[in-house]
Amino acid sequence: DDLVRYYDHRQLQEHMGYDLGSGGMRFEDGLVINPARYCHFLAADSPCHLNQHIEHLHFEAPYWQVHTDTGAVFSASHLVLAAGHHLPQLLQKIGFDNGRFQITSGQISLIPPQQVKTDLPALNFGGYLASTGEHLMLGASYSHQLSDAPSDEGHVHNFNLLPPSLREYLSSDLTQWQGRTAFRLATG
């Protein structure tokens, strides 16, 4: 019934069958989410205007007026500007730049199943571990030096995030590992 349940070290070891060296929280439904599906769920009946290029934005109480590069105009009492790491450029363009953003490059490692010695549960531990069905996903590294190419340095970082007791279940031979990078935006 619980969304999340706390286990002390012994309880977690008994429940998981692994000694992680600490207690932790278990999310019974904790798997990888589909961000697009989740966003559509949160939007519910709200109108969504996707893939729009905003040229101008202003507030005329009680509505925001959004002007696009195609000449379309939308009005709304609330806005969600989902522009990812391009948000600072968008805000600067429309005159709302506060300069308090930080963009980082993040990398996940994708480990082929033949390099995983046992089924491992989805875990968060300062990093995270989850199955994608085709690979074991291990993450994540973050760097202020933006790169869109996975690196061995990122793989080593991700491997070292693992609790030492779990490292024995994975091959540390990085030659077969794949990866994916993405840019992430945070406020500073």
NORSULTA-V611433 format. One record per residue. PSI is psi in whole degrees, 0 to 359 (* if undefined). OMEGA is omega in degrees with one decimal (* if undefined). NEAR is the number of other C-alpha atoms within 12 Angstrom. Layout:
[[PSI/OMEGA/NEAR] [PSI/OMEGA/NEAR]]
This chain:
[[330/-176.0/7] [141/174.2/10] [320/179.5/11] [145/-179.2/13] [134/178.7/18] [136/175.2/18] [135/172.1/19] [176/-174.3/19] [309/-177.5/19] [315/-179.0/18] [319/-179.5/21] [320/178.5/22] [316/178.2/19] [317/-176.7/15] [320/-174.6/21] [332/-174.4/25] [10/178.7/17] [146/173.5/26] [104/-179.6/22] [354/177.6/29] [2/179.5/18] [174/171.6/21] [186/178.2/22] [180/178.4/24] [142/178.3/24] [126/175.4/25] [109/-175.4/19] [326/-179.9/17] [18/-173.3/16] [92/174.6/19] [190/179.6/19] [129/-179.2/22] [161/173.6/14] [104/-173.6/11] [319/-178.9/11] [315/179.2/12] [319/-179.9/12] [318/178.9/12] [319/177.7/17] [323/176.3/16] [314/-179.1/14] [326/-178.9/14] [334/179.7/16] [244/-176.1/11] [8/179.6/9] [141/177.4/15] [139/178.9/16] [130/176.1/21] [103/-173.4/22] [153/175.4/16] [42/177.2/12] [144/176.2/21] [107/-174.8/25] [130/176.3/30] [325/-175.4/23] [147/179.8/25] [131/175.1/28] [162/-176.5/23] [124/171.4/19] [103/-172.8/12] [130/4.0/11] [22/-173.7/11] [150/167.8/16] [141/175.2/19] [122/-178.9/23] [122/179.4/29] [128/-177.4/22] [171/179.8/20] [347/177.4/14] [359/-178.8/14] [356/178.8/13] [148/177.7/17] [129/177.6/21] [146/176.0/26] [141/179.2/22] [148/176.3/22] [336/178.7/17] [146/179.6/18] [146/167.6/20] [114/178.0/19] [100/-176.6/23] [86/-176.1/22] [7/178.4/19] [223/-177.1/21] [356/175.7/23] [358/-177.0/21] [316/179.6/29] [320/178.6/27] [319/178.9/25] [313/-178.8/24] [322/177.6/25] [317/-179.0/19] [321/-176.1/17] [8/172.4/23] [22/179.4/16] [21/-174.8/17] [126/174.0/15] [0/174.2/17] [14/-175.4/17] [48/-179.1/16] [153/179.8/20] [129/178.4/24] [131/176.6/26] [160/175.4/26] [126/179.9/27] [147/179.7/34] [136/167.7/38] [153/176.8/39] [137/178.8/41] [113/-172.8/38] [126/179.7/35] [146/-175.8/26] [328/-178.4/24] [348/177.6/18] [5/178.9/23] [123/-171.7/28] [351/179.0/17] [163/174.2/18] [127/178.7/21] [143/-179.9/27] [165/171.8/29] [128/-176.7/26] [149/167.7/32] [133/-173.5/26] [28/-168.8/26] [335/167.3/18] [200/175.5/25] [158/-176.8/31] [130/178.8/35] [152/177.0/29] [138/174.0/27] [357/-173.9/22] [317/178.8/15] [333/-177.2/14] [167/166.8/25] [125/-177.6/35] [130/-178.2/37] [128/-178.4/45] [176/-9.3/37] [151/175.5/36] [153/177.1/36] [139/-179.0/30] [146/175.4/24] [347/174.6/16] [106/-172.5/17] [128/177.7/22] [142/177.5/21] [15/179.6/20] [130/175.9/21] [148/-178.8/30] [156/174.0/28] [325/178.5/24] [319/176.8/22] [320/177.6/33] [316/179.6/36] [316/178.3/27] [312/-178.8/26] [318/178.5/36] [318/-178.4/39] [344/174.8/26] [334/-178.3/26] [141/169.9/29] [137/-176.9/25] [326/-177.8/17] [344/178.9/18] [343/-176.2/30] [329/-178.3/26] [342/-178.3/21] [352/-179.1/23] [145/172.6/33] [134/177.8/23] [12/175.4/25] [102/-173.2/19] [353/-174.3/24] [334/-179.8/17] [354/-178.3/20] [144/172.0/32] [176/178.9/28] [172/176.9/32] [141/177.0/26] [157/175.9/26] [154/175.1/24] [140/-177.9/27] [147/-178.2/28] [135/175.0/25] [155/174.9/19] [146/-176.6/16] [*/*/11]]
